[in-house]
Amino acid sequence: MNIAELLIIALALAVDATVYSFSYGLILKQKRLSSSLWLALTVGIFQAGMPLLGYLFGNELKSYVEGFAPLLVLLVFCILGAYIIYEAWSDDAEEDASHATPLAFWALMLVGVATAIDALAVGAGMALGDIGGKVCSVCSLLVQVSIIGGVTFVCSLAAFHSARVLHHLPTRWLETTAGLLLIGLGVHASL
């Protein structure tokens, strides 16, 4: 298992959840501690679960696509990276944050899915390519997805609570960096 590569993947995947947590931390005024813990736990679980599902799905396809798997991994990571960069620089209207309340269960589930969709593709890339190191056993796969989920949990929690202090940082650059990291990992995996 290549820990450095896995940490880069985990950090790149954590960006959506981190940015969401940062934004939510800026606007939420009540029940901050419990809300931040539930949010971080939810996005962490989804970020760990989606690559696991992606790996299982990708492993099923492996025998059919082994010949062009490096190109497929390159394509998936480049599309994900480009999409993250596009989203970072698209002009979205800001939401009215004056009445922010703690997220309900279903809202947390939607945030978890929305911030972890790209992790599904990463899991398939882990099965099809040599992303994050060779998965030799179920145990190593569980360690890898746990690292991804744990990094997301920590980043989300830190972003939520640092929002009041760091509200001046441009999130576009953070997302752009994550997109470029994914593209770079795709290129690396295809070589």
MODELLER restraints for C-alpha pairs under 7 A, 6 or more apart:
rsr = mdl.restraints
at = mdl.atoms
rsr.add(forms.Gaussian(group=physical.xy_distance, feature=features.Distance(at['CA:1:A'], at['CA:132:A']), mean=6.11, stdev=0.5))
rsr.add(forms.Gaussian(group=physical.xy_distance, feature=features.Distance(at['CA:1:A'], at['CA:133:A']), mean=4.04, stdev=0.5))
rsr.add(forms.Gaussian(group=physical.xy_distance, feature=features.Distance(at['CA:1:A'], at['CA:134:A']), mean=5.84, stdev=0.5))
rsr.add(forms.Gaussian(group=physical.xy_distance, feature=features.Distance(at['CA:2:A'], at['CA:132:A']), mean=5.32, stdev=0.5))
rsr.add(forms.Gaussian(group=physical.xy_distance, feature=features.Distance(at['CA:2:A'], at['CA:133:A']), mean=4.68, stdev=0.5))
rsr.add(forms.Gaussian(group=physical.xy_distance, feature=features.Distance(at['CA:3:A'], at['CA:132:A']), mean=6.89, stdev=0.5))
rsr.add(forms.Gaussian(group=physical.xy_distance, feature=features.Distance(at['CA:5:A'], at['CA:132:A']), mean=5.27, stdev=0.5))
rsr.add(forms.Gaussian(group=physical.xy_distance, feature=features.Distance(at['CA:6:A'], at['CA:132:A']), mean=4.48, stdev=0.5))
rsr.add(forms.Gaussian(group=physical.xy_distance, feature=features.Distance(at['CA:10:A'], at['CA:148:A']), mean=4.51, stdev=0.5))
rsr.add(forms.Gaussian(group=physical.xy_distance, feature=features.Distance(at['CA:10:A'], at['CA:151:A']), mean=6.14, stdev=0.5))
rsr.add(forms.Gaussian(group=physical.xy_distance, feature=features.Distance(at['CA:10:A'], at['CA:152:A']), mean=6.98, stdev=0.5))
rsr.add(forms.Gaussian(group=physical.xy_distance, feature=features.Distance(at['CA:11:A'], at['CA:151:A']), mean=6.70, stdev=0.5))
rsr.add(forms.Gaussian(group=physical.xy_distance, feature=features.Distance(at['CA:12:A'], at['CA:178:A']), mean=4.63, stdev=0.5))
rsr.add(forms.Gaussian(group=physical.xy_distance, feature=features.Distance(at['CA:12:A'], at['CA:181:A']), mean=6.64, stdev=0.5))
rsr.add(forms.Gaussian(group=physical.xy_distance, feature=features.Distance(at['CA:12:A'], at['CA:182:A']), mean=6.72, stdev=0.5))
rsr.add(forms.Gaussian(group=physical.xy_distance, feature=features.Distance(at['CA:13:A'], at['CA:119:A']), mean=6.42, stdev=0.5))
rsr.add(forms.Gaussian(group=physical.xy_distance, feature=features.Distance(at['CA:14:A'], at['CA:151:A']), mean=6.98, stdev=0.5))
rsr.add(forms.Gaussian(group=physical.xy_distance, feature=features.Distance(at['CA:14:A'], at['CA:152:A']), mean=4.68, stdev=0.5))
rsr.add(forms.Gaussian(group=physical.xy_distance, feature=features.Distance(at['CA:14:A'], at['CA:155:A']), mean=6.82, stdev=0.5))
rsr.add(forms.Gaussian(group=physical.xy_distance, feature=features.Distance(at['CA:15:A'], at['CA:175:A']), mean=6.37, stdev=0.5))
rsr.add(forms.Gaussian(group=physical.xy_distance, feature=features.Distance(at['CA:15:A'], at['CA:178:A']), mean=6.65, stdev=0.5))
rsr.add(forms.Gaussian(group=physical.xy_distance, feature=features.Distance(at['CA:16:A'], at['CA:115:A']), mean=5.41, stdev=0.5))
rsr.add(forms.Gaussian(group=physical.xy_distance, feature=features.Distance(at['CA:17:A'], at['CA:43:A']), mean=6.39, stdev=0.5))
rsr.add(forms.Gaussian(group=physical.xy_distance, feature=features.Distance(at['CA:17:A'], at['CA:115:A']), mean=5.44, stdev=0.5))
rsr.add(forms.Gaussian(group=physical.xy_distance, feature=features.Distance(at['CA:17:A'], at['CA:156:A']), mean=6.05, stdev=0.5))
rsr.add(forms.Gaussian(group=physical.xy_distance, feature=features.Distance(at['CA:18:A'], at['CA:155:A']), mean=5.74, stdev=0.5))
rsr.add(forms.Gaussian(group=physical.xy_distance, feature=features.Distance(at['CA:18:A'], at['CA:156:A']), mean=4.54, stdev=0.5))
rsr.add(forms.Gaussian(group=physical.xy_distance, feature=features.Distance(at['CA:18:A'], at['CA:159:A']), mean=5.77, stdev=0.5))
rsr.add(forms.Gaussian(group=physical.xy_distance, feature=features.Distance(at['CA:19:A'], at['CA:171:A']), mean=6.82, stdev=0.5))
rsr.add(forms.Gaussian(group=physical.xy_distance, feature=features.Distance(at['CA:21:A'], at['CA:156:A']), mean=5.47, stdev=0.5))
rsr.add(forms.Gaussian(group=physical.xy_distance, feature=features.Distance(at['CA:21:A'], at['CA:159:A']), mean=5.88, stdev=0.5))
rsr.add(forms.Gaussian(group=physical.xy_distance, feature=features.Distance(at['CA:21:A'], at['CA:160:A']), mean=4.82, stdev=0.5))
rsr.add(forms.Gaussian(group=physical.xy_distance, feature=features.Distance(at['CA:22:A'], at['CA:159:A']), mean=4.64, stdev=0.5))
rsr.add(forms.Gaussian(group=physical.xy_distance, feature=features.Distance(at['CA:22:A'], at['CA:160:A']), mean=4.51, stdev=0.5))
rsr.add(forms.Gaussian(group=physical.xy_distance, feature=features.Distance(at['CA:22:A'], at['CA:163:A']), mean=5.19, stdev=0.5))
rsr.add(forms.Gaussian(group=physical.xy_distance, feature=features.Distance(at['CA:24:A'], at['CA:160:A']), mean=6.75, stdev=0.5))
rsr.add(forms.Gaussian(group=physical.xy_distance, feature=features.Distance(at['CA:25:A'], at['CA:160:A']), mean=4.34, stdev=0.5))
rsr.add(forms.Gaussian(group=physical.xy_distance, feature=features.Distance(at['CA:25:A'], at['CA:161:A']), mean=6.27, stdev=0.5))
rsr.add(forms.Gaussian(group=physical.xy_distance, feature=features.Distance(at['CA:25:A'], at['CA:163:A']), mean=5.48, stdev=0.5))
rsr.add(forms.Gaussian(group=physical.xy_distance, feature=features.Distance(at['CA:26:A'], at['CA:163:A']), mean=5.30, stdev=0.5))
rsr.add(forms.Gaussian(group=physical.xy_distance, feature=features.Distance(at['CA:26:A'], at['CA:164:A']), mean=5.91, stdev=0.5))
rsr.add(forms.Gaussian(group=physical.xy_distance, feature=features.Distance(at['CA:27:A'], at['CA:97:A']), mean=5.79, stdev=0.5))
rsr.add(forms.Gaussian(group=physical.xy_distance, feature=features.Distance(at['CA:27:A'], at['CA:100:A']), mean=6.19, stdev=0.5))
rsr.add(forms.Gaussian(group=physical.xy_distance, feature=features.Distance(at['CA:28:A'], at['CA:100:A']), mean=5.43, stdev=0.5))
rsr.add(forms.Gaussian(group=physical.xy_distance, feature=features.Distance(at['CA:28:A'], at['CA:101:A']), mean=6.29, stdev=0.5))
rsr.add(forms.Gaussian(group=physical.xy_distance, feature=features.Distance(at['CA:31:A'], at['CA:102:A']), mean=6.91, stdev=0.5))
rsr.add(forms.Gaussian(group=physical.xy_distance, feature=features.Distance(at['CA:35:A'], at['CA:102:A']), mean=5.89, stdev=0.5))
rsr.add(forms.Gaussian(group=physical.xy_distance, feature=features.Distance(at['CA:36:A'], at['CA:157:A']), mean=6.04, stdev=0.5))
rsr.add(forms.Gaussian(group=physical.xy_distance, feature=features.Distance(at['CA:36:A'], at['CA:160:A']), mean=6.38, stdev=0.5))
rsr.add(forms.Gaussian(group=physical.xy_distance, feature=features.Distance(at['CA:37:A'], at['CA:157:A']), mean=6.77, stdev=0.5))
rsr.add(forms.Gaussian(group=physical.xy_distance, feature=features.Distance(at['CA:39:A'], at['CA:108:A']), mean=6.59, stdev=0.5))
rsr.add(forms.Gaussian(group=physical.xy_distance, feature=features.Distance(at['CA:40:A'], at['CA:153:A']), mean=4.72, stdev=0.5))
rsr.add(forms.Gaussian(group=physical.xy_distance, feature=features.Distance(at['CA:40:A'], at['CA:156:A']), mean=5.20, stdev=0.5))
rsr.add(forms.Gaussian(group=physical.xy_distance, feature=features.Distance(at['CA:40:A'], at['CA:157:A']), mean=5.49, stdev=0.5))
rsr.add(forms.Gaussian(group=physical.xy_distance, feature=features.Distance(at['CA:41:A'], at['CA:153:A']), mean=5.93, stdev=0.5))
rsr.add(forms.Gaussian(group=physical.xy_distance, feature=features.Distance(at['CA:42:A'], at['CA:108:A']), mean=6.66, stdev=0.5))
rsr.add(forms.Gaussian(group=physical.xy_distance, feature=features.Distance(at['CA:42:A'], at['CA:112:A']), mean=5.80, stdev=0.5))
rsr.add(forms.Gaussian(group=physical.xy_distance, feature=features.Distance(at['CA:43:A'], at['CA:112:A']), mean=4.65, stdev=0.5))
rsr.add(forms.Gaussian(group=physical.xy_distance, feature=features.Distance(at['CA:43:A'], at['CA:152:A']), mean=6.83, stdev=0.5))
rsr.add(forms.Gaussian(group=physical.xy_distance, feature=features.Distance(at['CA:43:A'], at['CA:153:A']), mean=6.68, stdev=0.5))
rsr.add(forms.Gaussian(group=physical.xy_distance, feature=features.Distance(at['CA:44:A'], at['CA:149:A']), mean=4.25, stdev=0.5))
rsr.add(forms.Gaussian(group=physical.xy_distance, feature=features.Distance(at['CA:44:A'], at['CA:150:A']), mean=6.07, stdev=0.5))
rsr.add(forms.Gaussian(group=physical.xy_distance, feature=features.Distance(at['CA:44:A'], at['CA:152:A']), mean=5.09, stdev=0.5))
rsr.add(forms.Gaussian(group=physical.xy_distance, feature=features.Distance(at['CA:44:A'], at['CA:153:A']), mean=4.58, stdev=0.5))
rsr.add(forms.Gaussian(group=physical.xy_distance, feature=features.Distance(at['CA:45:A'], at['CA:149:A']), mean=5.80, stdev=0.5))
rsr.add(forms.Gaussian(group=physical.xy_distance, feature=features.Distance(at['CA:46:A'], at['CA:112:A']), mean=5.48, stdev=0.5))
rsr.add(forms.Gaussian(group=physical.xy_distance, feature=features.Distance(at['CA:46:A'], at['CA:113:A']), mean=6.51, stdev=0.5))
rsr.add(forms.Gaussian(group=physical.xy_distance, feature=features.Distance(at['CA:46:A'], at['CA:116:A']), mean=5.97, stdev=0.5))
rsr.add(forms.Gaussian(group=physical.xy_distance, feature=features.Distance(at['CA:47:A'], at['CA:116:A']), mean=5.20, stdev=0.5))
rsr.add(forms.Gaussian(group=physical.xy_distance, feature=features.Distance(at['CA:47:A'], at['CA:119:A']), mean=6.15, stdev=0.5))
rsr.add(forms.Gaussian(group=physical.xy_distance, feature=features.Distance(at['CA:47:A'], at['CA:148:A']), mean=6.42, stdev=0.5))
rsr.add(forms.Gaussian(group=physical.xy_distance, feature=features.Distance(at['CA:47:A'], at['CA:149:A']), mean=4.99, stdev=0.5))
rsr.add(forms.Gaussian(group=physical.xy_distance, feature=features.Distance(at['CA:47:A'], at['CA:152:A']), mean=6.89, stdev=0.5))
rsr.add(forms.Gaussian(group=physical.xy_distance, feature=features.Distance(at['CA:48:A'], at['CA:145:A']), mean=4.70, stdev=0.5))
rsr.add(forms.Gaussian(group=physical.xy_distance, feature=features.Distance(at['CA:48:A'], at['CA:146:A']), mean=5.70, stdev=0.5))
rsr.add(forms.Gaussian(group=physical.xy_distance, feature=features.Distance(at['CA:48:A'], at['CA:148:A']), mean=5.74, stdev=0.5))
rsr.add(forms.Gaussian(group=physical.xy_distance, feature=features.Distance(at['CA:48:A'], at['CA:149:A']), mean=4.28, stdev=0.5))
rsr.add(forms.Gaussian(group=physical.xy_distance, feature=features.Distance(at['CA:50:A'], at['CA:116:A']), mean=6.48, stdev=0.5))
rsr.add(forms.Gaussian(group=physical.xy_distance, feature=features.Distance(at['CA:50:A'], at['CA:119:A']), mean=5.47, stdev=0.5))
rsr.add(forms.Gaussian(group=physical.xy_distance, feature=features.Distance(at['CA:50:A'], at['CA:120:A']), mean=4.58, stdev=0.5))
rsr.add(forms.Gaussian(group=physical.xy_distance, feature=features.Distance(at['CA:50:A'], at['CA:123:A']), mean=6.99, stdev=0.5))
rsr.add(forms.Gaussian(group=physical.xy_distance, feature=features.Distance(at['CA:51:A'], at['CA:119:A']), mean=5.11, stdev=0.5))
rsr.add(forms.Gaussian(group=physical.xy_distance, feature=features.Distance(at['CA:51:A'], at['CA:120:A']), mean=4.71, stdev=0.5))
rsr.add(forms.Gaussian(group=physical.xy_distance, feature=features.Distance(at['CA:51:A'], at['CA:122:A']), mean=5.93, stdev=0.5))
rsr.add(forms.Gaussian(group=physical.xy_distance, feature=features.Distance(at['CA:51:A'], at['CA:123:A']), mean=3.68, stdev=0.5))
rsr.add(forms.Gaussian(group=physical.xy_distance, feature=features.Distance(at['CA:51:A'], at['CA:145:A']), mean=6.49, stdev=0.5))
rsr.add(forms.Gaussian(group=physical.xy_distance, feature=features.Distance(at['CA:52:A'], at['CA:123:A']), mean=5.92, stdev=0.5))
rsr.add(forms.Gaussian(group=physical.xy_distance, feature=features.Distance(at['CA:52:A'], at['CA:145:A']), mean=6.56, stdev=0.5))
rsr.add(forms.Gaussian(group=physical.xy_distance, feature=features.Distance(at['CA:53:A'], at['CA:120:A']), mean=6.51, stdev=0.5))
rsr.add(forms.Gaussian(group=physical.xy_distance, feature=features.Distance(at['CA:53:A'], at['CA:123:A']), mean=6.84, stdev=0.5))
rsr.add(forms.Gaussian(group=physical.xy_distance, feature=features.Distance(at['CA:54:A'], at['CA:120:A']), mean=4.51, stdev=0.5))
rsr.add(forms.Gaussian(group=physical.xy_distance, feature=features.Distance(at['CA:54:A'], at['CA:121:A']), mean=5.93, stdev=0.5))
rsr.add(forms.Gaussian(group=physical.xy_distance, feature=features.Distance(at['CA:54:A'], at['CA:122:A']), mean=6.89, stdev=0.5))
rsr.add(forms.Gaussian(group=physical.xy_distance, feature=features.Distance(at['CA:54:A'], at['CA:123:A']), mean=4.12, stdev=0.5))
rsr.add(forms.Gaussian(group=physical.xy_distance, feature=features.Distance(at['CA:54:A'], at['CA:124:A']), mean=4.36, stdev=0.5))
rsr.add(forms.Gaussian(group=physical.xy_distance, feature=features.Distance(at['CA:55:A'], at['CA:123:A']), mean=4.27, stdev=0.5))
rsr.add(forms.Gaussian(group=physical.xy_distance, feature=features.Distance(at['CA:55:A'], at['CA:124:A']), mean=4.54, stdev=0.5))
rsr.add(forms.Gaussian(group=physical.xy_distance, feature=features.Distance(at['CA:55:A'], at['CA:126:A']), mean=6.16, stdev=0.5))
rsr.add(forms.Gaussian(group=physical.xy_distance, feature=features.Distance(at['CA:55:A'], at['CA:127:A']), mean=5.04, stdev=0.5))
rsr.add(forms.Gaussian(group=physical.xy_distance, feature=features.Distance(at['CA:57:A'], at['CA:124:A']), mean=6.47, stdev=0.5))
rsr.add(forms.Gaussian(group=physical.xy_distance, feature=features.Distance(at['CA:58:A'], at['CA:124:A']), mean=4.20, stdev=0.5))
rsr.add(forms.Gaussian(group=physical.xy_distance, feature=features.Distance(at['CA:58:A'], at['CA:127:A']), mean=5.24, stdev=0.5))
rsr.add(forms.Gaussian(group=physical.xy_distance, feature=features.Distance(at['CA:58:A'], at['CA:128:A']), mean=6.10, stdev=0.5))
rsr.add(forms.Gaussian(group=physical.xy_distance, feature=features.Distance(at['CA:59:A'], at['CA:127:A']), mean=5.12, stdev=0.5))
rsr.add(forms.Gaussian(group=physical.xy_distance, feature=features.Distance(at['CA:59:A'], at['CA:128:A']), mean=6.74, stdev=0.5))
rsr.add(forms.Gaussian(group=physical.xy_distance, feature=features.Distance(at['CA:62:A'], at['CA:128:A']), mean=5.79, stdev=0.5))
rsr.add(forms.Gaussian(group=physical.xy_distance, feature=features.Distance(at['CA:69:A'], at['CA:128:A']), mean=5.61, stdev=0.5))
rsr.add(forms.Gaussian(group=physical.xy_distance, feature=features.Distance(at['CA:69:A'], at['CA:129:A']), mean=6.24, stdev=0.5))
rsr.add(forms.Gaussian(group=physical.xy_distance, feature=features.Distance(at['CA:70:A'], at['CA:129:A']), mean=6.06, stdev=0.5))
rsr.add(forms.Gaussian(group=physical.xy_distance, feature=features.Distance(at['CA:70:A'], at['CA:189:A']), mean=6.37, stdev=0.5))
rsr.add(forms.Gaussian(group=physical.xy_distance, feature=features.Distance(at['CA:70:A'], at['CA:190:A']), mean=4.37, stdev=0.5))
rsr.add(forms.Gaussian(group=physical.xy_distance, feature=features.Distance(at['CA:71:A'], at['CA:190:A']), mean=5.97, stdev=0.5))
rsr.add(forms.Gaussian(group=physical.xy_distance, feature=features.Distance(at['CA:73:A'], at['CA:125:A']), mean=5.43, stdev=0.5))
rsr.add(forms.Gaussian(group=physical.xy_distance, feature=features.Distance(at['CA:73:A'], at['CA:129:A']), mean=6.44, stdev=0.5))
rsr.add(forms.Gaussian(group=physical.xy_distance, feature=features.Distance(at['CA:73:A'], at['CA:186:A']), mean=5.98, stdev=0.5))
rsr.add(forms.Gaussian(group=physical.xy_distance, feature=features.Distance(at['CA:73:A'], at['CA:189:A']), mean=7.00, stdev=0.5))
rsr.add(forms.Gaussian(group=physical.xy_distance, feature=features.Distance(at['CA:73:A'], at['CA:190:A']), mean=6.84, stdev=0.5))
rsr.add(forms.Gaussian(group=physical.xy_distance, feature=features.Distance(at['CA:74:A'], at['CA:186:A']), mean=4.20, stdev=0.5))
rsr.add(forms.Gaussian(group=physical.xy_distance, feature=features.Distance(at['CA:74:A'], at['CA:187:A']), mean=5.67, stdev=0.5))
rsr.add(forms.Gaussian(group=physical.xy_distance, feature=features.Distance(at['CA:74:A'], at['CA:189:A']), mean=6.84, stdev=0.5))
rsr.add(forms.Gaussian(group=physical.xy_distance, feature=features.Distance(at['CA:74:A'], at['CA:190:A']), mean=5.74, stdev=0.5))
rsr.add(forms.Gaussian(group=physical.xy_distance, feature=features.Distance(at['CA:76:A'], at['CA:121:A']), mean=6.93, stdev=0.5))
rsr.add(forms.Gaussian(group=physical.xy_distance, feature=features.Distance(at['CA:77:A'], at['CA:182:A']), mean=5.49, stdev=0.5))
rsr.add(forms.Gaussian(group=physical.xy_distance, feature=features.Distance(at['CA:77:A'], at['CA:183:A']), mean=5.37, stdev=0.5))
rsr.add(forms.Gaussian(group=physical.xy_distance, feature=features.Distance(at['CA:77:A'], at['CA:186:A']), mean=4.92, stdev=0.5))
rsr.add(forms.Gaussian(group=physical.xy_distance, feature=features.Distance(at['CA:78:A'], at['CA:182:A']), mean=6.75, stdev=0.5))
rsr.add(forms.Gaussian(group=physical.xy_distance, feature=features.Distance(at['CA:78:A'], at['CA:183:A']), mean=4.56, stdev=0.5))
rsr.add(forms.Gaussian(group=physical.xy_distance, feature=features.Distance(at['CA:78:A'], at['CA:186:A']), mean=6.29, stdev=0.5))
rsr.add(forms.Gaussian(group=physical.xy_distance, feature=features.Distance(at['CA:80:A'], at['CA:118:A']), mean=6.76, stdev=0.5))
rsr.add(forms.Gaussian(group=physical.xy_distance, feature=features.Distance(at['CA:81:A'], at['CA:179:A']), mean=3.68, stdev=0.5))
rsr.add(forms.Gaussian(group=physical.xy_distance, feature=features.Distance(at['CA:81:A'], at['CA:180:A']), mean=5.90, stdev=0.5))
rsr.add(forms.Gaussian(group=physical.xy_distance, feature=features.Distance(at['CA:81:A'], at['CA:182:A']), mean=5.16, stdev=0.5))
rsr.add(forms.Gaussian(group=physical.xy_distance, feature=features.Distance(at['CA:81:A'], at['CA:183:A']), mean=5.26, stdev=0.5))
rsr.add(forms.Gaussian(group=physical.xy_distance, feature=features.Distance(at['CA:82:A'], at['CA:179:A']), mean=6.11, stdev=0.5))
rsr.add(forms.Gaussian(group=physical.xy_distance, feature=features.Distance(at['CA:84:A'], at['CA:175:A']), mean=6.33, stdev=0.5))
rsr.add(forms.Gaussian(group=physical.xy_distance, feature=features.Distance(at['CA:84:A'], at['CA:176:A']), mean=6.76, stdev=0.5))
rsr.add(forms.Gaussian(group=physical.xy_distance, feature=features.Distance(at['CA:84:A'], at['CA:179:A']), mean=5.24, stdev=0.5))
rsr.add(forms.Gaussian(group=physical.xy_distance, feature=features.Distance(at['CA:85:A'], at['CA:175:A']), mean=6.29, stdev=0.5))
rsr.add(forms.Gaussian(group=physical.xy_distance, feature=features.Distance(at['CA:85:A'], at['CA:176:A']), mean=4.74, stdev=0.5))
rsr.add(forms.Gaussian(group=physical.xy_distance, feature=features.Distance(at['CA:85:A'], at['CA:179:A']), mean=5.44, stdev=0.5))
rsr.add(forms.Gaussian(group=physical.xy_distance, feature=features.Distance(at['CA:88:A'], at['CA:172:A']), mean=4.81, stdev=0.5))
rsr.add(forms.Gaussian(group=physical.xy_distance, feature=features.Distance(at['CA:88:A'], at['CA:175:A']), mean=5.79, stdev=0.5))
rsr.add(forms.Gaussian(group=physical.xy_distance, feature=features.Distance(at['CA:88:A'], at['CA:176:A']), mean=6.44, stdev=0.5))
rsr.add(forms.Gaussian(group=physical.xy_distance, feature=features.Distance(at['CA:89:A'], at['CA:172:A']), mean=6.33, stdev=0.5))
rsr.add(forms.Gaussian(group=physical.xy_distance, feature=features.Distance(at['CA:125:A'], at['CA:131:A']), mean=6.39, stdev=0.5))
rsr.add(forms.Gaussian(group=physical.xy_distance, feature=features.Distance(at['CA:126:A'], at['CA:132:A']), mean=6.77, stdev=0.5))
rsr.add(forms.Gaussian(group=physical.xy_distance, feature=features.Distance(at['CA:129:A'], at['CA:189:A']), mean=6.64, stdev=0.5))
rsr.add(forms.Gaussian(group=physical.xy_distance, feature=features.Distance(at['CA:130:A'], at['CA:189:A']), mean=6.46, stdev=0.5))
rsr.add(forms.Gaussian(group=physical.xy_distance, feature=features.Distance(at['CA:131:A'], at['CA:189:A']), mean=6.48, stdev=0.5))
rsr.add(forms.Gaussian(group=physical.xy_distance, feature=features.Distance(at['CA:135:A'], at['CA:141:A']), mean=5.79, stdev=0.5))
